[in-house]
């Protein structure tokens, strides 16, 4: 574009354009520019109260706190992911030396001031709940010939539902509320995935802690547990799951993973024994939880669009 075109305003904003305001406004702005003295302005700013106070104000430092500090089987503050993995390689560290290798989230808002779990009380009373439930189930099953299979099946299902409620209530009362997502990587892939989990925990992306099983002399997969603070907090459980998806250890082309409440672990409720009580050993599966959330969002979208249409008179 030639000089005449630039000055004429064809494709450019010329000095005569109303973009800069009317004539009086343009005169006022030109006077301000001519009178402005940068050195004087910065000198005056040094004595401004807000500027003085801002220099004295110190941003509070975030005090990190590591529950595993000083314990050789745990990640330490200031230790890089690579240093930690080199010090305690999950593939070769012996289970005779460490039952688990741990990493804890050092951020105070995650650790918080949680109540101490009364594991002993929970375990004793929880096993009593299981024993009573088995007796109830046997009584229901003994009536199968008299009352018919359909009624017996419904009563058994109701007993299973009530047992789960009782265990959850007892876990809440005794503060045994932690739970974990469980990964079972191969030994060949163990170190790579454990590195990602460590980084996720210490950067405050995952939950309060994670652990990996060391070498117990058995071939096959190893267990990695990624904890959340409360198995009843489904939103937080889902949040951690989505982070696991984002770091690449969970995905549509990978095997689904499962979440288990610590309460069930302390009561020795595993896949085989859970069937005796008519319940599932795991609380959530990654596949179902993600699909459930996607369905909820899909169900909300049409209603949201309909509301928008009505608001604009469509």
BAFI-807713 format. One line per 8 residues: number of its first residue (from 1); their letters; for each residue x, y, z of C-alpha. Coordinates in nm, 3 decimals. Layout:
N
NUM> a> X,Y,Z | ...
# end
This chain:
314
1> xxxxxxxx> 0.000,0.000,0.000 | 0.140,0.344,-0.100 | 0.183,0.640,0.134 | -0.128,0.820,0.001 | -0.342,0.510,0.076 | -0.209,0.488,0.431 | -0.291,0.854,0.495 | -0.632,0.837,0.334
9> xxxxxxxx> -0.751,0.572,0.578 | -0.820,0.308,0.313 | -0.747,-0.006,0.519 | -0.574,0.195,0.793 | -0.689,0.419,1.074 | -0.585,0.771,0.976 | -0.507,1.054,1.217 | -0.840,1.212,1.120
17> xxxxxxxx> -1.040,0.905,1.219 | -1.300,0.931,1.500 | -1.133,0.625,1.651 | -0.917,0.865,1.855 | -1.216,1.068,1.976 | -1.340,1.407,1.872 | -1.112,1.711,1.827 | -1.132,1.817,2.194
25> xxxxxxxx> -1.043,1.465,2.312 | -0.751,1.444,2.071 | -0.622,1.783,2.190 | -0.647,1.669,2.551 | -0.454,1.347,2.486 | -0.182,1.530,2.293 | -0.133,1.774,2.584 | -0.106,1.482,2.830
33> xxxxxxxx> 0.157,1.316,2.613 | 0.358,1.639,2.584 | 0.343,1.704,2.960 | 0.426,1.347,3.065 | 0.775,1.320,3.220 | 0.875,0.953,3.269 | 1.159,1.025,3.516 | 0.937,1.246,3.731
41> xxxxxxxx> 0.659,0.988,3.723 | 0.880,0.700,3.842 | 1.038,0.924,4.110 | 0.692,1.009,4.245 | 0.590,0.643,4.238 | 0.872,0.552,4.476 | 0.701,0.753,4.752 | 0.353,0.624,4.673
49> xxxxxxxx> 0.211,0.439,4.975 | 0.094,0.139,4.774 | 0.435,0.102,4.610 | 0.614,0.123,4.948 | 0.382,-0.132,5.112 | 0.406,-0.372,4.819 | 0.785,-0.386,4.856 | 0.757,-0.474,5.226
57> xxxxxxxx> 0.481,-0.730,5.175 | 0.611,-1.084,5.159 | 0.416,-1.357,4.990 | 0.363,-1.645,5.231 | 0.576,-1.942,5.139 | 0.399,-2.274,5.096 | 0.533,-2.499,5.369 | 0.557,-2.849,5.227
65> xxxxxxxx> 0.515,-3.140,5.467 | 0.609,-3.496,5.380 | 0.465,-3.770,5.607 | 0.736,-4.003,5.479 | 1.026,-3.768,5.552 | 1.314,-3.951,5.718 | 1.179,-4.294,5.625 | 1.408,-4.475,5.386
73> xxxxxxxx> 1.125,-4.652,5.206 | 0.962,-4.323,5.107 | 1.026,-4.035,4.869 | 1.203,-3.743,5.043 | 1.153,-3.368,5.003 | 1.406,-3.233,4.754 | 1.452,-3.574,4.594 | 1.383,-3.577,4.221
81> xxxxxxxx> 1.172,-3.846,4.065 | 1.478,-3.992,3.896 | 1.685,-3.986,4.217 | 1.408,-4.164,4.407 | 1.370,-4.432,4.142 | 1.746,-4.485,4.134 | 1.762,-4.512,4.513 | 1.469,-4.755,4.532
89> xxxxxxxx> 1.420,-4.914,4.190 | 1.081,-5.088,4.204 | 1.191,-5.376,3.981 | 1.484,-5.487,4.196 | 1.422,-5.352,4.549 | 1.361,-5.654,4.770 | 1.035,-5.711,4.957 | 1.249,-5.839,5.243
97> xxxxxxxx> 1.375,-5.484,5.292 | 1.051,-5.293,5.225 | 0.693,-5.413,5.228 | 0.600,-5.118,5.001 | 0.776,-4.825,4.839 | 0.582,-4.504,4.914 | 0.543,-4.152,4.781 | 0.339,-3.893,4.971
105> xxxxxxxx> 0.185,-3.568,4.849 | 0.371,-3.288,5.032 | 0.108,-3.016,4.985 | -0.057,-2.918,5.316 | -0.411,-2.881,5.178 | -0.399,-3.248,5.073 | -0.258,-3.385,5.396 | -0.474,-3.160,5.613
113> xxxxxxxx> -0.567,-3.249,5.971 | -0.755,-3.571,5.922 | -0.880,-3.788,6.205 | -0.679,-4.096,6.294 | -0.831,-4.414,6.156 | -0.932,-4.669,6.420 | -0.839,-4.970,6.212 | -0.850,-5.219,6.498
121> xxxxxxxx> -1.204,-5.126,6.599 | -1.319,-5.125,6.239 | -1.169,-5.467,6.169 | -1.318,-5.633,6.479 | -1.665,-5.488,6.432 | -1.652,-5.529,6.055 | -1.584,-5.901,6.081 | -1.882,-5.929,6.315
129> xxxxxxxx> -2.094,-5.763,6.045 | -1.969,-6.015,5.790 | -2.037,-6.312,6.018 | -2.393,-6.196,6.092 | -2.456,-6.135,5.723 | -2.345,-6.489,5.637 | -2.583,-6.629,5.897 | -2.865,-6.419,5.757
137> xxxxxxxx> -2.790,-6.537,5.405 | -2.790,-6.900,5.513 | -3.130,-6.850,5.676 | -3.267,-6.692,5.359 | -3.127,-6.970,5.139 | -3.278,-7.239,5.364 | -3.623,-7.103,5.277 | -3.567,-7.145,4.903
145> xxxxxxxx> -3.802,-7.441,4.863 | -4.078,-7.284,5.074 | -4.078,-6.929,4.939 | -3.955,-6.968,4.582 | -3.631,-6.868,4.414 | -3.750,-6.523,4.306 | -3.831,-6.406,4.659 | -3.512,-6.562,4.797
153> xxxxxxxx> -3.305,-6.387,4.531 | -3.461,-6.050,4.616 | -3.401,-6.103,4.988 | -3.038,-6.200,4.926 | -2.986,-5.889,4.714 | -3.138,-5.674,4.987 | -2.908,-5.830,5.247 | -2.606,-5.755,5.025
161> xxxxxxxx> -2.717,-5.394,4.990 | -2.765,-5.357,5.364 | -2.424,-5.513,5.434 | -2.255,-5.260,5.208 | -2.438,-4.977,5.389 | -2.331,-5.114,5.728 | -1.967,-5.143,5.623 | -1.971,-4.788,5.482
169> xxxxxxxx> -2.131,-4.655,5.800 | -1.876,-4.831,6.020 | -1.589,-4.709,5.800 | -1.715,-4.352,5.833 | -1.752,-4.385,6.212 | -1.398,-4.521,6.255 | -1.248,-4.297,5.982 | -1.129,-4.590,5.769
177> xxxxxxxx> -1.218,-4.401,5.453 | -0.910,-4.414,5.230 | -0.932,-4.599,4.902 | -0.711,-4.658,4.601 | -0.703,-4.703,4.228 | -0.505,-5.019,4.149 | -0.268,-5.057,3.856 | -0.109,-5.391,3.759
185> xxxxxxxx> 0.173,-5.310,3.514 | 0.412,-5.571,3.385 | 0.762,-5.576,3.529 | 0.891,-5.444,3.196 | 0.665,-5.138,3.220 | 0.675,-5.097,3.598 | 0.946,-4.831,3.627 | 0.799,-4.608,3.355
193> xxxxxxxx> 0.452,-4.609,3.510 | 0.585,-4.568,3.865 | 0.781,-4.259,3.752 | 0.461,-4.104,3.616 | 0.272,-4.180,3.937 | 0.548,-4.034,4.156 | 0.549,-3.714,3.953 | 0.170,-3.693,3.970
201> xxxxxxxx> 0.168,-3.728,4.349 | 0.449,-3.485,4.434 | 0.316,-3.224,4.190 | -0.026,-3.236,4.359 | -0.208,-3.378,4.057 | -0.312,-3.706,4.215 | -0.415,-3.791,4.572 | -0.243,-3.801,4.912
209> xxxxxxxx> -0.010,-4.095,4.842 | 0.082,-4.392,4.625 | 0.279,-4.711,4.673 | 0.433,-4.985,4.464 | 0.504,-5.346,4.554 | 0.879,-5.429,4.549 | 1.032,-5.753,4.425 | 0.895,-6.055,4.614
217> xxxxxxxx> 1.061,-6.306,4.381 | 0.744,-6.374,4.183 | 0.713,-6.320,3.808 | 0.424,-6.134,3.650 | 0.250,-5.807,3.724 | 0.318,-5.574,4.018 | 0.065,-5.369,4.210 | 0.067,-4.988,4.224
225> xxxxxxxx> -0.194,-4.820,4.447 | -0.291,-4.455,4.398 | -0.486,-4.333,4.701 | -0.771,-4.089,4.750 | -0.877,-3.947,5.087 | -1.233,-4.078,5.094 | -1.385,-4.361,4.893 | -1.727,-4.198,4.937
233> xxxxxxxx> -1.612,-3.880,4.759 | -1.696,-3.994,4.407 | -1.601,-3.659,4.249 | -1.248,-3.678,4.389 | -1.217,-4.045,4.291 | -1.316,-3.946,3.937 | -1.078,-3.648,3.939 | -0.782,-3.874,4.022
241> xxxxxxxx> -0.893,-4.122,3.757 | -0.898,-3.847,3.495 | -0.547,-3.743,3.596 | -0.435,-4.103,3.547 | -0.590,-4.088,3.201 | -0.413,-3.758,3.127 | -0.069,-3.894,3.223 | -0.126,-4.198,3.004
249> xxxxxxxx> -0.151,-4.488,3.250 | -0.524,-4.538,3.190 | -0.700,-4.518,2.855 | -0.955,-4.668,2.617 | -0.693,-4.896,2.459 | -0.562,-5.013,2.796 | -0.712,-5.256,3.044 | -0.969,-5.104,3.282
257> xxxxxxxx> -0.851,-5.047,3.637 | -1.044,-5.084,3.961 | -1.086,-4.881,4.278 | -1.108,-5.049,4.618 | -1.191,-4.904,4.959 | -0.936,-4.975,5.230 | -1.228,-5.091,5.444 | -1.272,-5.394,5.218
265> xxxxxxxx> -0.899,-5.466,5.222 | -0.889,-5.470,5.604 | -1.183,-5.712,5.604 | -1.008,-5.943,5.353 | -1.283,-5.894,5.098 | -1.134,-5.999,4.768 | -1.288,-6.124,4.445 | -1.342,-6.481,4.566
273> xxxxxxxx> -1.460,-6.403,4.919 | -1.682,-6.112,4.809 | -1.909,-6.356,4.627 | -1.992,-6.522,4.960 | -2.160,-6.197,5.067 | -2.309,-6.112,4.729 | -2.098,-5.798,4.692 | -1.817,-5.667,4.472
281> xxxxxxxx> -1.464,-5.638,4.608 | -1.406,-5.320,4.407 | -1.605,-5.000,4.454 | -1.559,-4.853,4.105 | -1.418,-4.951,3.768 | -1.250,-4.697,3.541 | -1.457,-4.805,3.244 | -1.795,-4.768,3.416
289> xxxxxxxx> -1.710,-4.449,3.603 | -1.589,-4.265,3.293 | -1.882,-4.394,3.086 | -2.127,-4.290,3.358 | -1.987,-3.936,3.363 | -1.995,-3.914,2.984 | -2.360,-4.023,2.984 | -2.447,-3.760,3.245
297> xxxxxxxx> -2.283,-3.487,3.038 | -2.454,-3.610,2.721 | -2.791,-3.609,2.899 | -2.738,-3.252,3.021 | -2.636,-3.111,2.682 | -2.976,-3.131,2.505 | -3.158,-2.978,2.802 | -2.904,-2.697,2.818
305> xxxxxxxx> -2.948,-2.631,2.446 | -3.327,-2.638,2.479 | -3.311,-2.386,2.762 | -3.090,-2.164,2.548 | -3.332,-2.191,2.256 | -3.624,-2.088,2.475 | -3.434,-1.792,2.617 | -3.371,-1.652,2.267
313> xx> -3.724,-1.727,2.148 | -3.650,-2.017,1.912
# end
